[in-house]
Amino acid sequence: MYEAFYQLQEKPFSILPDPDLIYWGKMHSMAFTMLEFGVMNNAGFTVITGEIGSGKTTLVRHLLKKVSP
């Protein structure tokens, strides 16, 4: 229904985190920067917290996609 009306390429709503569809709000950008900093500087661990559904897993998946093995 939504795909045809809005001419979308894929389904707009999913329960699974999708790193290609991130809302880059101020807090999301800051959390991602901290995650990236932790990985790039070999930090022992980095913690981000937030409510269920706030995008934590999506940010981690985006980071894993961005960082080379």
C-alpha positions in Angstrom: 0.0 0.0 0.0 2.7 2.5 1.1 5.1 1.5 -1.6 2.7 2.2 -4.5 1.3 5.5 -3.1 4.7 7.0 -2.2 6.6 5.3 -4.9 9.0 3.7 -2.5 11.6 1.1 -3.5 11.1 -1.1 -0.4 8.8 -1.5 2.6 8.9 1.6 4.8 8.2 -0.2 8.2 10.1 -3.1 9.6 10.8 -4.4 13.1 14.4 -5.1 12.1 17.0 -2.4 12.5 18.1 -1.0 9.0 21.4 0.9 9.0 20.5 2.4 5.6 17.5 4.3 7.2 18.8 6.3 10.1 17.3 9.5 11.5 20.4 11.7 12.1 19.1 13.8 15.0 21.6 15.6 17.3 21.7 12.8 19.8 22.0 10.1 17.2 24.9 11.9 15.5 26.7 12.4 18.9 26.2 8.8 19.9 27.5 7.6 16.5 30.6 9.9 16.9 31.3 8.4 20.3 30.9 4.8 19.0 33.2 5.6 16.1 35.8 7.3 18.3 35.8 4.3 20.6 36.4 1.8 17.8 39.0 3.9 16.0 41.0 4.5 19.2 40.8 0.9 20.5 38.8 1.9 23.6 38.2 -1.0 25.9 34.4 -0.5 25.6 31.9 2.2 24.7 28.4 2.4 26.1 25.4 4.1 24.6 22.0 3.9 26.3 18.5 4.8 25.4 14.9 3.7 25.3 13.7 0.7 23.4 13.4 1.6 19.8 15.6 4.7 20.0 18.1 3.4 17.4 21.0 1.9 19.4 21.2 -1.3 17.4 20.8 0.6 14.1 23.8 2.8 15.0 25.9 -0.2 15.8 25.0 -1.9 12.6 25.8 1.3 10.6 29.2 1.5 12.3 29.9 -2.2 11.5 29.0 -1.5 7.9 31.2 1.5 7.7 34.3 0.1 9.4 36.5 -2.2 7.4 37.3 -5.7 8.7 
